[in-house]
Amino acid sequence: MCRNIRQLHNFEPPATREEVDAACLQFVRKIGGGAPSKANQAAYDRAVGEIAAAVDRLLEELVTSAPPKNREEEPAKAKARSAARFGAA
């Protein structure tokens, strides 16, 4: 489940609201044991919102001297690493 959480810092263009929310939802689901029941939906939603606010603050405060990563190049690099590690599919 947490494999879907991707690095959000130092990309050009910056991470979108949808990417931040998706990462936060995956984190909350991992901690909570999966998708919420109806009885727990409000608690999950509140946690996602609070974590998203913390992530926003973190992304604003992080500093790096590295050049921003390209969103189109990074998936290709990951695919190449996977092919090298596990063999071509």
C-alpha positions in Angstrom: 0.0 0.0 0.0 2.7 2.5 0.9 4.5 1.7 -2.3 2.2 4.3 -3.9 3.6 7.1 -1.7 6.1 8.9 -3.9 8.6 11.6 -3.2 7.0 15.0 -3.5 9.9 17.3 -2.8 12.1 19.0 -5.4 10.0 18.4 -8.6 9.3 20.8 -11.4 6.4 21.5 -11.6 5.8 21.1 -7.8 3.6 18.5 -6.3 -0.1 19.0 -6.9 -2.8 19.0 -4.3 -4.0 15.7 -5.6 -0.6 14.1 -5.2 -0.3 15.4 -1.6 -3.8 14.2 -0.8 -3.2 10.8 -2.4 0.1 10.3 -0.4 -1.7 11.3 2.8 -4.6 9.0 2.2 -2.2 6.1 1.6 -0.4 6.8 4.8 -3.6 7.0 6.9 -4.9 3.8 5.3 -1.6 2.1 6.2 -1.7 3.2 9.8 -5.5 2.5 10.1 -5.3 -0.9 8.6 -6.9 -0.3 5.2 -10.0 1.4 3.9 -12.2 2.9 6.6 -15.6 1.6 7.7 -18.5 4.1 7.5 -18.1 4.5 11.3 -14.5 5.6 10.9 -14.7 7.6 7.7 -14.8 11.0 9.5 -11.7 10.1 11.5 -9.8 9.1 8.4 -10.9 12.3 6.5 -9.8 14.4 9.5 -6.4 12.7 9.7 -5.8 13.1 6.0 -6.5 16.8 6.2 -4.2 17.3 9.2 -1.4 15.3 7.6 -1.8 17.1 4.3 -1.4 20.4 6.2 1.8 19.2 7.8 3.0 17.9 4.4 2.3 21.3 2.9 4.3 23.1 5.6 7.2 20.6 5.2 7.3 21.0 1.5 7.4 24.8 1.9 10.2 24.7 4.4 12.5 22.1 2.8 15.7 23.5 1.2 17.9 21.8 -1.4 20.8 22.8 -3.6 19.9 20.0 -6.1 18.3 20.9 -9.3 14.6 20.1 -9.5 13.7 16.6 -10.9 11.8 16.3 -14.1 8.4 14.5 -13.7 8.6 12.8 -17.1 12.2 11.5 -16.6 11.8 10.0 -13.1 9.2 7.3 -14.1 11.5 6.2 -17.0 14.5 6.0 -14.6 12.5 3.9 -12.1 11.4 1.6 -14.9 15.0 1.2 -16.0 16.1 0.4 -12.5 13.4 -2.2 -12.2 14.4 -3.8 -15.4 18.0 -3.9 -14.3 17.0 -5.4 -11.0 14.4 -7.9 -12.1 15.1 -8.3 -15.8 13.1 -7.1 -18.7 9.4 -8.0 -18.7 
